[in-house]
Amino acid sequence: MTSLSPERQLELIRKHTVDLIPEEDLLEKLRSGRPLRVKLGVDPTGPDLHLGHAVVLRKLRLFQDLGHTAVLIIGDYTALIGDPSGRNESRPQLTREQIEQNMSTYREQVFKILDPDKTEFHYNSEWLGKLTTDQIIRLMATHTVAQILAREDFSKRYAQQLPISLHELLYPILQGYDSVAVRSDIELGGTEQKFNLLVGRELQRIGVLEPPQEPQCIITFPILVGTDGVQRMGKSLGNYIGLAEPPDEMFGKVMSIPDELIQQYFELCTDVPEEEIAGLAAEMKSGALNPRDAKRRLGREIVSLYHGAEAGARADETFMRVFSTARAQTREDFEALAEELAIPEEFQGKPAWASTILARLSLAKSKSDAGRLIRGGGAYITPPDGEERRITDPKEEITLQPGTLLRVGKRRVARLL
């Protein structure tokens, strides 16, 4: 255990949090002197963990550094339902195969942050998959429909007459039972998870399928806004920066965030001291520091955390070489930033519209979005042995070849395999 006093531990834990419920109980738990069990659940709804997940994972690592145990739960069972938290529509239900594929790299990604020697790793199918119908009914009887519908996202959808499926009402109860199963002392989550975390606290207190337990404390965290500057960072929205992304791609995405997010990203995603962050913010406000230079520092800090300081410096150098002027640079420059994409089978040896290709390769959100991008002059193609040219017609027929480069905007580059 750490030599820090419980009061000093609490001070560190409280930084950059929103809710700490109840704070006095957490202080008592810290004063007990025993290693606390700190729970975090992640549903494998996509293959990538991102900086939004890292906000909470980094706090979980702090608990480890203070001598406590991280209890990480991969929600392979709850992902079959889909967490409705913070959404105005039902999540698509995933198949077991999709879940298996998504969570195949989760261990590698979380251990970029967590200490594996101080981490308990669980899948919640270990206990949820064994519940009988009788046990599920007993769990559901602990809460009323009125209580569930009082949750902000459900209440908004109900007021707007948007569909709420019955299976979604199960989610808070099953997530709450995870806390009972692992006997958690503390549970971490985003602010949109507050209701679910409180359900876990209540199920521990009353004891349904297990004897009553000391209720967990809950800690919630601010929502990290995505690279679009509008919505929360999310896999389904495509506005995220993945923990496993290559350094150059990670750096480029950091450089694309709106200026008003720079301070939040420094606070939630880096280890830069608060006093220094405040100084950077003051310099930007006064005009003494160009926001682009602040984002370069931010990009180096974030890339260094997940790929090392040398990779952070190289990514900065590459970005400045390629994008320091508006005109296109050399093919070698763009190849250095390119993500690799396989040519879909339906395009192999067959011509297709440019807009169809960009949408199919997820270089645009849709065919109509690709059309707007092309008409706006934001799409380019470089044949394997040719020069880069702008695509001007969404209906231009293109036959893709291995080695072709496609560039969308200033920063998104793909090399076709």
Residue, then its C-alpha position, 0 to 999 in steps of 0.5 A: m500500500t502507498s505511504l500517502s495518507p487517506e486524505r491525500q489519496l482522496e485529494l488525488i482521486r477527486k481530481h477531474t471527477v464529477d460525482l463522488i458518492p458518498e465522499e465520506d464513505l470513500l474516505e472511511k474505506l481508504r482509512s481501513g488500510r486494506p486494498l480496495r476493489v475498484k471496478l470498471g466495466v467496458d462493453p465490447t461494442g467495437p474493436d477499439l478502445h479510445l481516449g474517452h475510455a482512457v479518462v477512466l482507465r487512467k484513474l483506475r491506474l491511479f488506484q493501482d499506484l495507490g495500492h488498490t486492485a483494479v477489477l476490469i469487467i468486459g461486458d460480453y454478456t451485457a453487450l448482447i443487450g447494448d448499453p442505452s446510457g446517454r443515447n436517444e435510440s436503441r443500440p444495435q444488438l451484437t451477435r456473439e461473433q461480433i462481440e468475440q471479434n471486438m474484445s479480442t484485442y482489449r487486453e492488449q489495449v487496456f494494459k497500455i494503461l493498467d498494471p497487469d499484475k494488479t488487475e483482475f480481468h473478468y467477463n460478466s458472462e461468468w455470472l450473468g450467463k448462469l442466472t436462471t429465469d427465477q433469479i432474473i425475475r428476483l433482480m428485476a423486482t428490486h426496481t420499478v418501471a417508474q424508477i427506470l424511466a426516471r433515468e434521463d435518457f429513458s425519460k427523454r425518449y419516453a417524452q419524445q415517444l421514441p421506442i424503448s425496448l423491454h430488453e434495454l430495461l434489463y441493462p442497469i440491473l445486470q450491470g448493477y449485479d456485476s458489482v455484487a458478483v465481484r464485491s466492488d468497493i468503488e465503481l468508476g464510470g462516465t456521468e451518463q453511467k451514474f444511474n447504473l452505478l447507483v443500481g449496483r450500490e443498491l443491489q449490494r445494500i439490499g442483497v438479493l441473490e447474495p447476502p448484503q454487502e457494504p455498498q460501493c462508492i461511485i465516481t463519475f467522470p466528465i464526458l470527453v468530446g470527440t474530434d468533431g467538437v460536438q458529440r461525446m467521443g464514441k466508436s459508433l460516431g467515428n469521432y474517436i482517437g483509438l489507443a491502438e492507432p498508429p502514432d501518425e494517425m493518432f497525432g493527426k487526429v489530435m491536430s484536428i480537434p477544435d481549439e476550444l477542446i485543447q484544455q480539456y484534452f490536456e486535463l483528461c488525456t495527459d500527465v501535464p501538471e495542472e499549473e502548466i496547463a493553466g499557463l498554456a490556456a492563459e497564453m492561448k487566450s492572450g494570443a501569446l501561444n498559437p493554438r496549433d503549437a499547443k495542439r502539437r504539444l498535446g499530440r506529442e504528449i498523447v502519442s508518447l503515452y501510448h507509443g513512447a516519446e520517440a514516436g511522439a517526436r517523429a509524429d510531430e515531425t512528420f505532420m509538420r513536414v506533410f501539412s506545413t503548407a496547403r499544397a500536396q507533398t510527396r508520395e512518400d510523405f503521404e505514405a508515411l501517414a497512410e492507413e492500409l485498407a484492403i480493396p473490397e472484393e466487389f471492386q477488384g478489377k471492376p470500375a465503380w463510382a468514386s462516391t461509392i468507393l469512398a463510402r464503402l471504404s469508410l472514408a466518407k460517412s455515406k455516398s451523399d457525404a462522399g459526393r459533397l466532399i468530392r464536389g468541394g474539392g476534398a478528395y484525391i487519388t494517386p495511382p501506383d505509378g502516377e501523380e496525385r490528382r483531384i477527383t472532381d466528379p462523384k460519378e467518375e468510374i475508378t478501377l482500384q489497384p493495389g498501391t493506390l493512395l486515396r486522400v480525403g481532406k488534409r489528414r486522412v490518407a489510405r493505401l489500398l492493398 
